[in-house]
Amino acid sequence: MTDLASYGLSKRQLEYELRWLMNQAPTDPAKLAEFLGKCVITLIDKNNAALARSAADAARPDLPERR
């Protein structure tokens, strides 16, 4: 294991979210490109939210300092 702090979602968390999103894949091939675009945007939004939480936690003086 590493002692480095992690920010955002881990690879495993991103894979889990993607698997959940792929369960809703369209059956119509014409809608596939739009669906994949929505998946990418959703994953980026979820990762940005996790990054914001990490940044907010890093700014809190009551928590231990991250390395």
URGIKA-V943851 format. One record per pair of residues at least 12 apart in sequence whose ideal C-beta (glycine too) atoms are under 10 Angstrom apart, sorted by the first residue. I is the first residue (numbers start at 1). J is the second residue. D is the distance in Angstrom with one decimal. If there is no record, write none. Layout:
I	J	D
I	J	D
This chain:
2	67	9.8
3	67	5.9
4	66	9.0
4	67	6.5
5	54	7.9
5	57	9.7
5	58	8.2
5	65	9.5
5	66	4.1
5	67	5.8
6	50	9.4
6	54	7.9
6	66	9.5
7	47	9.4
7	50	7.6
7	51	5.8
7	53	9.3
7	54	4.5
7	55	7.8
7	57	9.8
7	58	8.6
7	66	9.0
8	46	9.0
8	47	4.8
8	48	7.9
8	49	9.0
8	50	4.7
8	51	4.6
8	52	9.4
8	53	9.1
8	54	6.7
8	55	10.0
9	43	8.2
9	46	6.3
9	47	5.0
9	48	9.6
9	49	8.9
9	50	4.8
9	51	8.6
9	54	9.9
10	50	9.1
13	43	9.9
13	46	8.3
13	47	8.7
13	50	7.8
14	43	6.1
14	46	8.0
14	47	7.0
14	50	9.6
15	43	9.9
17	39	8.9
17	42	7.4
17	43	6.0
17	46	5.8
17	47	8.9
18	39	6.7
18	40	9.5
18	42	9.0
18	43	6.4
20	42	9.7
21	35	8.6
21	36	9.6
21	38	8.0
21	39	4.8
21	40	9.6
21	42	6.2
21	43	7.6
21	46	9.9
22	35	9.1
22	36	9.7
22	39	7.4
24	38	9.4
24	39	9.1
25	39	8.8
54	66	8.5
